[in-house]
Amino acid sequence: MLFVDSRKKSKKQGFCLKLKDVNATKNQASKENVNLKLLVREKFKNTELKEPRKHFRGSFYVKIKSMITIIDYEAGNLKSICNMLDFLGEEYQISSDAKTIESAQKIIFPGQGHFAQAMKNLENKNLITPIKNAIANNAKFLGICLGLQVLFEKSEEAPGVAGLGIIKGEVKKFTEGKIPQIGWNKIKTTKNNSFLQDDYFYFVNSYYVIPEDENVISSKCEYSINFAASIEYKNLTALQFHPEKSSEAGINFFKNWLK
């Protein structure tokens, strides 16, 4: 049965199975050459949630990590995100299904493309409300590049097009320097930072965000002006740079965020 391990303060999901079920599942996993954890997750996904005080004799515990859901809205760079998660050995699914996204525990919103097209695709796929509900339901959310910008109310890239409006503020275009900014740049973290280190990350952006509440900014960067490179607000983290393309600094970020 699926349960919350009560031995530690932090809640961890796992399966407490009768020994006969374990042996049958192990044999099936071996025969079909599939991952035991994934098979257990699928086979017993509809079991009742319990909270036993201890493990019983003749039972077997398999700890299961929360599945990461990558939003597919036909505008994000999915391949680089998948490559990073594969490298880290994380389990994930790519989905444009509203129910899947709304019930997800960890969400990555990859970003690449135009603000207006991204919002149009989200609307056409009926994903705007599920994304908002998932965040309201405390899903751990990561937005990357355009995935940061669409969290805001509006953007100079698409006048008249409303963003998700989860973070109050707007998106502005750089007016100085080579546009877009392409390449490595160093960020400086703020006291609001939980996952990043002062390091070089890879940027590809013509626009930057201006939150009404500067306290949500978790790092800043210099490119003709001092701009917000990332934000954190409750269960929401969003980055203007691409951690999946940022070598060791990006790997360290993902390791911290995925904990």
C-alpha positions in Angstrom: 0.0 0.0 0.0 1.2 3.5 -0.7 2.0 5.4 2.5 3.8 8.3 4.0 6.9 7.2 6.0 6.4 8.4 9.6 9.9 7.7 10.7 11.2 11.1 9.7 9.8 14.6 9.9 9.9 15.0 6.1 7.2 13.2 4.2 8.5 10.6 1.6 6.3 8.5 -0.5 6.8 4.8 -0.9 5.1 1.5 -1.2 4.8 -1.0 1.7 4.0 -4.3 0.0 3.3 -7.8 1.2 6.2 -10.1 0.5 4.3 -12.2 -2.0 3.5 -9.1 -4.0 7.1 -8.1 -3.9 8.4 -11.4 -5.3 5.8 -11.4 -8.1 6.7 -7.8 -9.0 10.4 -8.5 -8.9 10.0 -11.4 -11.2 7.9 -9.4 -13.6 10.5 -6.6 -13.6 13.3 -9.0 -14.3 11.3 -10.8 -17.0 10.3 -7.6 -18.8 13.6 -5.9 -18.2 12.0 -2.8 -16.6 12.9 -0.7 -13.7 11.4 -2.1 -10.4 10.4 1.3 -9.0 8.6 2.3 -12.2 6.8 -1.0 -12.3 5.8 -0.7 -8.6 4.5 2.8 -9.2 2.4 1.7 -12.2 1.2 -1.5 -10.7 0.0 -0.1 -7.4 -0.8 3.5 -8.4 -4.5 3.1 -7.3 -3.8 1.7 -3.9 -5.2 3.4 -0.8 -3.1 6.0 1.0 -2.1 4.8 4.6 0.2 6.0 7.4 1.4 3.0 9.4 3.4 3.6 12.5 6.1 1.1 11.5 6.9 -1.5 8.8 5.4 -4.9 9.4 7.2 -8.2 9.1 6.9 -9.7 5.7 6.6 -6.3 4.1 8.9 -4.5 1.7 9.5 -0.7 1.3 10.3 0.9 -2.0 10.9 4.7 -1.8 9.5 6.5 -4.8 10.6 10.0 -5.9 7.9 12.5 -7.0 7.5 12.3 -10.8 8.6 15.5 -12.6 6.2 16.8 -15.2 7.6 18.8 -18.0 4.9 21.0 -19.7 4.7 20.5 -23.5 3.1 23.6 -24.9 4.9 23.4 -28.3 7.1 26.3 -27.6 9.7 25.1 -25.1 13.1 23.4 -25.6 12.3 20.0 -24.2 15.3 18.1 -25.4 17.9 20.0 -23.2 15.7 19.6 -20.1 15.3 15.9 -20.8 19.0 15.5 -21.3 19.7 17.1 -17.9 17.2 15.0 -16.1 18.5 11.8 -17.8 22.0 12.7 -16.7 20.8 13.2 -13.1 18.8 9.9 -13.2 15.5 11.6 -12.5 12.1 10.2 -13.5 10.0 12.5 -15.6 7.1 12.7 -18.0 6.3 15.2 -20.8 2.7 16.2 -20.8 0.2 18.6 -22.3 -2.7 16.9 -20.4 -4.5 19.4 -18.2 -5.4 16.8 -15.5 -1.8 15.5 -15.4 -0.4 19.0 -15.0 -2.9 20.1 -12.4 -2.2 17.1 -10.2 1.6 17.2 -10.6 3.9 17.5 -7.6 6.9 18.9 -9.5 6.6 20.9 -12.7 9.1 22.3 -15.2 8.0 24.9 -17.6 10.7 25.1 -20.3 11.1 28.3 -22.2 12.0 29.2 -25.8 10.1 31.3 -28.2 7.7 34.3 -28.4 5.6 35.5 -25.4 2.4 35.8 -27.5 2.8 32.4 -29.2 3.4 30.7 -25.8 0.3 32.2 -24.3 -1.8 31.3 -27.3 -0.6 27.7 -27.2 -1.4 27.5 -23.5 -4.9 28.8 -24.1 -5.5 26.5 -27.1 -4.4 23.5 -24.9 -6.5 24.7 -22.0 -3.5 24.7 -19.7 -3.7 28.2 -18.2 -6.1 27.2 -15.3 -4.4 23.8 -14.6 -1.0 25.6 -14.3 -2.4 28.2 -11.9 -4.2 25.5 -9.9 -1.0 23.4 -9.7 0.9 26.3 -8.3 -1.9 27.2 -5.9 -1.9 23.6 -4.7 1.8 23.9 -3.8 3.3 22.0 -6.7 7.1 22.7 -6.9 7.3 24.8 -10.0 10.3 25.7 -12.1 10.1 28.2 -15.0 13.0 28.7 -17.4 13.6 31.7 -19.7 10.2 32.3 -21.4 8.9 30.1 -18.6 9.8 33.0 -16.2 8.4 35.8 -18.4 4.9 34.3 -18.9 4.5 34.2 -15.1 4.2 38.0 -15.3 1.2 40.2 -16.2 2.4 41.5 -19.6 5.4 41.9 -21.9 6.7 44.5 -24.3 7.3 41.6 -26.7 3.5 41.2 -27.1 1.5 44.4 -26.3 -2.1 43.6 -25.4 -1.4 39.9 -24.6 -1.9 39.0 -21.0 0.5 36.7 -19.2 -0.4 34.3 -16.5 -0.3 37.1 -13.9 1.0 34.9 -11.1 3.7 37.4 -10.4 2.8 41.1 -10.5 5.0 43.1 -12.8 6.1 43.2 -16.5 8.7 42.2 -19.0 10.8 44.8 -20.7 13.2 44.7 -23.7 16.9 45.6 -23.4 17.6 48.9 -25.1 21.4 48.9 -24.9 24.2 46.4 -25.8 24.0 43.6 -28.3 20.4 42.2 -28.4 19.7 39.4 -27.7 22.2 38.7 -24.9 23.7 35.3 -25.9 26.4 33.6 -23.7 27.7 33.3 -20.2 27.1 35.9 -17.6 27.6 35.9 -13.8 24.7 36.2 -11.4 24.8 37.6 -7.9 22.4 35.9 -5.5 20.2 37.8 -3.0 19.0 36.8 0.5 15.9 35.3 -1.2 17.9 32.6 -2.9 17.6 28.9 -2.0 19.1 27.0 -4.8 21.7 29.0 -6.7 25.4 30.0 -6.2 27.1 33.1 -7.5 28.4 31.7 -10.8 28.3 31.9 -14.6 25.1 30.7 -16.3 24.1 30.6 -20.0 21.7 33.3 -21.2 19.7 33.8 -24.4 17.4 36.7 -23.9 16.2 40.0 -25.3 13.8 40.7 -22.5 14.0 40.8 -18.7 11.4 40.8 -15.9 10.6 43.7 -13.5 8.6 42.4 -10.5 6.6 44.9 -8.5 7.9 43.3 -5.4 11.7 43.2 -5.6 11.8 40.8 -2.6 10.9 37.9 -4.9 14.2 38.4 -6.8 16.7 35.6 -6.0 19.6 36.7 -8.2 20.6 39.7 -10.4 22.9 40.1 -13.4 24.6 42.9 -15.3 23.9 43.4 -19.0 23.9 47.2 -19.8 21.6 47.3 -16.7 21.2 45.4 -13.5 18.3 43.1 -14.0 16.5 40.2 -12.3 18.1 36.9 -13.3 15.8 34.7 -11.2 12.9 34.9 -8.8 11.6 32.7 -5.9 8.2 33.0 -4.4 6.8 30.3 -2.1 6.8 27.1 -4.2 7.7 28.9 -7.4 11.2 29.3 -8.8 11.9 30.8 -12.2 15.1 31.7 -14.1 15.9 33.9 -17.0 19.0 31.8 -17.9 19.2 28.2 -19.0 20.4 26.0 -16.2 20.1 22.9 -18.4 22.8 24.5 -20.7 25.0 25.8 -17.9 27.4 23.0 -17.3 28.4 22.4 -13.7 26.6 25.4 -12.3 23.4 24.2 -13.9 23.9 20.7 -12.6 24.4 22.0 -9.1 21.2 24.1 -9.4 19.1 21.1 -10.5 20.5 19.0 -7.7 19.5 21.6 -5.1 16.1 22.2 -6.6 15.2 18.6 -7.0 15.9 17.7 -3.3 
